[in-house]
Each structure stands twice: as C-alpha cells, then as structure tokens.
Amino acid sequence: MSTVTVRGRSRLGWNLLGLLVFVIAGFPVYWMLNTAFKPAKDAIDPDPSLLPTGITFSNFSRALDIADFWGPVGRSLIVSVSVVAIGIVIGLLAALAISRFAFRGRKIVIVGILAVQMVPLVAMIIPVFLLLNDLGQYDKLSGLILTYLTFILPFTVWTLRGFIVNIPKELEEAAMVDGCSRTSAFIRVVFPLLAPGMVATSVYAFIQAWNEYLYALMLLSQENQTATVWLGNFTTKHGTEYAPMMAGSTMMAVPIVVLFLLVQRKMAAGLTAGAVKG
C-alpha cells in the first residue's frame, strides 16, 4: 500500500470524524430552530419529525407577549458589554505586567489565577450574595457585573498573557531605540499584533456573560431579570411552552451570531496566534 493511499485514508477518516462532531454539536441548534418555527402542537408531539412539517412565526409573537423581552435583552447587553470592556482593560494591564516585568511574587500570582478558575462557581453563590448585600449591590446590574468579572478576569488575564508572551520583546526594544517610549512602543508595535487575541478573548467573555444563568437568577429580582432568566417565564403551572421557548432562545442567540459574524476573521487569527510560540 502506497504512502499516498495511507495518507488519503487517514485524511478521509479525520474528515468523517470532524463531520460527526459537527453533526453532534450542531443538532441541538438545528432542533431549536426547527421547534421555533413549527406549530406549537407539533412541538409536544411524542413522535416528532426531524424535518419541519410547517413553518409559522406565531411562536415569536407568543414569546414577546408572555413577558417583556426587550427589557431583559437590554439588561443582558449592558452587563455583557460592561464585563467585556472592563475585563479587557484590566486583563490587558495585568497580563502585560505578568508577561513583561519581573517582580517578587510573580509566580504566585500566576498560580493564583489558575487556582481561581478551578473553584466551582456554584460554591461561591452564598459568599457573593452576602458580600453584595453588605455593599448595597444586591439586585443591581453593577453588582452582577462585579460578580461576572471575578470569574471572567482570570481567564482574560491568562489568555492575553499567552498572546503577549508570543510577541518578541525585541520588537518593543527596537521601537524604543528608535525613540519611542515604553508606552508608545506598546501602542504602536504590540497592540496591533495583540488585536486578534483581544477579539477572541472578548468574544469568549461576552458569551460567558450573556449565557450565565445561575448568578443572574440568584442576584436579581424579577423586575431586573436578564435574558437567560427571562426564558423561565415559559414554564408555568400549566406546563412548559416549548415552541415559544425555542423562539425566545433563537432571538437570544441572534446577538451572539451577529457578533461572531462581525469578528470571525479576527477571532480565527487570534485563536491560532496563541496556539504556537515563536
């Protein structure tokens, strides 16, 4: 058997495996869309059809009528955008300090960042609730933003550190020799190279904040609920309205899809840039 044949079969096997993973990962999304556009009675059919039997938009109007939709979505956008903006600024400064400067306790800081990510979020609900209550931040979006930053910042710092480490120091030093200050060298040389990594990190942080449910449920009242908690309105004493719920989930997914389409090239470049050192 020739080497070309072996490589061809190996490539075919990997392609089939990739296709299988795509089908498994994409099927829940397809089923959400399928249920969102099918008649409500078909959504609870014990023998559902994999292919849509009819298309209706009534589920979307029903989803908007059950409870206020734009209020929770607006609050989710405020929280998510604020978390991304604050997290990127603080995370970038922290990652720059860890990767470019040698100081006492540097390794302890790095280990601490990793250790924080290992703590289960559910284990911190009661301490976070008590702390926010003492600070007067319970049932406020600012308190939820602070809470999200506690578990998004460590990942942001660690990820951006990996991107900064892969940018040679010699580039900054060359710019400083040409007359740039350290700050100017960072802005003119490092920052443009770091932009794809910042985009990839920002998208991850946005998705984490947008999709978070547990803390939003525990720390906000019904009047200040976010979009994920809003989906709970479809479960009533009469049962769960699955078709409107899937329509609401589809509408919630739109901001994430739009964001990804806008930054997909930068995100792909950022993910690959942090994968290899050199």
C-alpha atoms as one frame of an Amber mdcrd trajectory, in Angstrom:
protein
   0.000   0.000   0.000   1.476   3.309  -1.061   2.110   6.210   1.282  -0.319
   8.368  -0.717  -3.123   5.836  -0.204  -2.481   5.644   3.545  -2.496   9.430
   3.831  -5.700   9.618   1.781  -7.484   7.118   4.011  -6.198   8.862   7.126
  -7.451  12.218   5.851 -10.825  10.675   4.966 -11.090   9.211   8.474 -10.351
  12.552  10.103 -12.833  14.295   7.811 -15.551  11.803   8.733 -14.734  12.274
  12.431 -14.925  16.040  12.016 -18.269  15.694  10.231 -19.590  13.505  13.053
 -18.519  16.069  15.665 -20.171  18.837  13.629 -23.446  16.918  13.413 -23.474
  16.149  17.137 -22.634  19.748  18.098 -24.981  21.330  15.550 -28.034  19.139
  16.061 -29.258  20.958  19.230 -29.078  24.263  17.339 -30.983  22.783  14.415
 -33.612  21.334  16.753 -34.018  24.705  18.467 -34.659  26.404  15.116 -36.911
  23.566  13.957 -39.036  23.805  17.098 -39.135  27.622  16.986 -40.752  27.663
  13.551 -43.099  24.678  13.864 -46.691  24.887  15.165 -46.971  24.687  18.940
 -48.924  21.411  18.836 -46.128  19.752  16.830 -43.546  20.778  19.436 -45.125
  18.455  22.005 -45.764  15.614  19.560 -44.480  12.348  21.178 -43.322  11.241
  17.715 -41.592  14.390  16.383 -40.399  14.759  12.821 -36.770  15.569  12.116
 -37.808  17.719   9.163 -40.121  20.723   9.568 -43.709  19.893   8.661 -44.877
  23.512   8.649 -43.482  26.993   9.252 -45.131  29.577  11.495 -43.990  32.807
  13.135 -46.667  32.760  15.819 -44.212  31.344  18.372 -42.133  34.512  18.183
 -45.129  36.767  18.791 -46.192  34.485  21.635 -42.704  34.716  23.136 -42.851
  38.505  23.025 -46.350  38.531  24.572 -45.581  36.248  27.520 -43.321  38.795
  29.197 -41.223  41.814  28.404 -38.465  40.757  26.011 -36.522  43.907  25.196
 -36.015  44.845  28.848 -34.148  41.630  29.776 -32.227  41.674  26.476 -31.187
  45.287  27.064 -30.009  44.475  30.581 -28.078  41.461  29.308 -26.390  43.644
  26.699 -25.461  46.242  29.331 -23.974  43.581  31.609 -22.147  41.700  28.845
 -20.667  44.779  27.154 -19.606  46.239  30.512 -17.941  42.983  31.551 -16.070
  42.783  28.240 -14.929  46.423  28.330 -13.779  46.386  31.955 -12.345  42.880
  31.737 -10.270  43.611  28.630  -8.788  46.828  30.044  -7.894  45.361  33.443
  -6.945  41.976  31.999  -4.630  43.543  29.407  -2.787  45.617  32.013  -2.449
  42.620  34.332  -1.314  40.299  31.525   1.236  42.885  30.365   2.655  43.201
  33.868   2.904  39.435  34.350   4.476  38.726  30.954   6.829  41.701  30.582
   8.005  42.572  34.111   9.828  40.511  36.706   8.631  41.194  40.260   8.524
  39.389  43.564   5.544  37.031  43.820   5.047  36.790  40.055   4.766  33.005
  40.063   2.353  33.131  42.990   0.115  35.482  41.009   0.161  33.139  38.012
  -0.676  30.109  40.179  -3.400  32.125  41.898  -5.011  32.961  38.550  -5.131
  29.280  37.670  -6.409  28.302  41.124  -9.301  30.769  40.950 -10.531  29.157
  37.729 -10.681  25.767  39.462 -13.204  26.909  42.072 -16.765  25.825  41.135
 -18.961  28.870  40.593 -21.855  27.293  42.479 -19.673  27.137  45.627 -19.407
  30.937  45.737 -23.092  31.841  45.494 -23.712  32.360  49.229 -20.479  34.339
  49.899 -21.123  36.513  46.831 -24.724  37.111  47.885 -23.693  38.163  51.405
 -20.898  40.389  50.112 -23.092  42.180  47.570 -25.818  42.603  50.173 -23.340
  44.268  52.557 -22.097  46.541  49.763 -25.618  47.509  48.747 -25.187  45.944
  45.307 -27.802  43.218  45.562 -30.450  43.363  42.810 -28.332  45.813  40.814
 -26.703  45.346  37.429 -23.463  46.803  38.798 -23.333  44.015  41.391 -23.877
  41.394  38.695 -21.114  42.962  36.583 -18.694  42.798  39.521 -19.648  39.168
  40.082 -19.071  38.196  36.460 -15.686  39.916  36.469 -14.497  37.641  39.280
 -14.588  34.556  37.049 -14.042  36.162  33.632 -10.980  38.252  34.584  -8.735
  35.262  35.463  -9.375  33.668  32.074  -8.861  37.011  30.325  -5.529  37.610
  32.073  -4.278  34.101  31.396  -5.296  34.145  27.730  -3.890  37.601  26.984
  -0.674  36.669  28.756  -0.226  33.834  26.268  -0.617  36.225  23.339   1.771
  38.811  24.795   4.439  36.199  25.536   4.364  35.148  21.870   5.240  38.705
  20.769   9.058  39.087  20.846  10.407  41.689  23.246  12.900  42.698  20.577
  10.135  44.480  18.673   9.478  46.786  21.615  13.176  47.286  22.235  13.743
  48.210  18.597  10.949  50.774  18.769  12.409  52.236  21.966  15.826  52.501
  20.323  14.159  54.499  17.540  12.902  56.993  20.112   9.578  55.572  21.321
   8.743  55.447  24.991   7.680  52.130  26.519   4.027  53.159  26.301   4.376
  54.387  22.729   6.203  51.193  21.732   3.367  49.112  23.175   0.676  51.131
  21.397   2.473  51.263  18.043   4.034  47.786  17.935   2.498  45.337  20.419
  -1.117  46.454  20.425  -1.749  45.879  16.672  -0.260  42.388  16.945  -2.344
  41.717  20.036  -5.653  42.826  18.495  -6.727  39.367  17.185  -6.109  37.832
  20.602  -8.107  40.579  22.282 -11.005  39.961  19.894 -11.005  36.212  20.597
 -10.873  36.813  24.346 -13.614  39.448  24.173 -15.961  37.122  22.288 -15.455
  34.396  24.880 -16.079  36.842  27.737 -19.211  38.179  26.035 -20.619  34.678
  25.528 -19.899  33.751  29.142 -21.641  36.858  30.483 -24.541  36.607  28.017
 -25.310  32.941  28.733 -24.804  32.953  32.524 -27.971  31.936  34.362 -27.369
  30.905  37.971 -25.974  34.167  39.369 -28.429  36.251  37.369 -31.268  34.221
  38.887 -29.973  34.495  42.457 -28.770  38.105  42.491 -31.529  39.891  40.559
 -35.244  40.240  41.196 -37.943  39.513  38.646 -38.064  43.196  37.657 -34.344
  43.273  36.818 -34.002  39.828  35.247 -31.668  39.193  32.324 -32.458  37.383
  29.081 -31.462  33.912  30.313 -33.709  34.189  33.360 -36.471  35.563  31.134
 -36.696  32.153  29.450 -38.004  30.741  32.724 -41.307  32.554  32.112 -42.264
  29.845  29.630 -42.568  27.265  32.411 -45.889  27.826  34.159 -48.297  25.803
  36.301 -49.874  24.585  33.061 -46.580  23.167  31.786 -43.774  24.330  29.533
 -44.491  26.064  26.238 -41.656  24.569  24.264 -42.251  26.231  20.897 -42.301
  29.825  22.261 -39.351  28.964  24.492 -37.323  27.849  21.475 -38.415  31.003
  19.658 -37.147  33.061  22.594 -33.885  31.102  22.610 -33.497  31.784  18.892
 -33.959  35.513  19.432 -31.431  35.399  22.274 -28.887  33.721  20.014 -29.069
  36.496  17.412 -26.654  38.929  19.193 -24.059  36.167  19.579 -24.346  35.154
  15.923 -24.111  38.768  14.735 -21.083  39.394  16.952 -19.357  36.271  15.670
 -20.028  37.152  12.027 -18.542  40.613  12.562 -15.312  39.387  14.165 -14.916
  35.844  12.812 -11.711  36.590  10.879 -10.062  38.331  13.804 -11.231  35.596
  16.148  -9.794  32.802  13.990  -6.489  34.663  13.728  -6.431  35.222  17.481
  -7.095  31.600  18.338  -4.301  30.369  16.080  -1.887  33.120  17.139  -1.994
  31.982  20.747  -1.501  28.331  19.879   2.145  28.421  18.820   5.088  30.195
  20.369   7.594  31.777  18.067
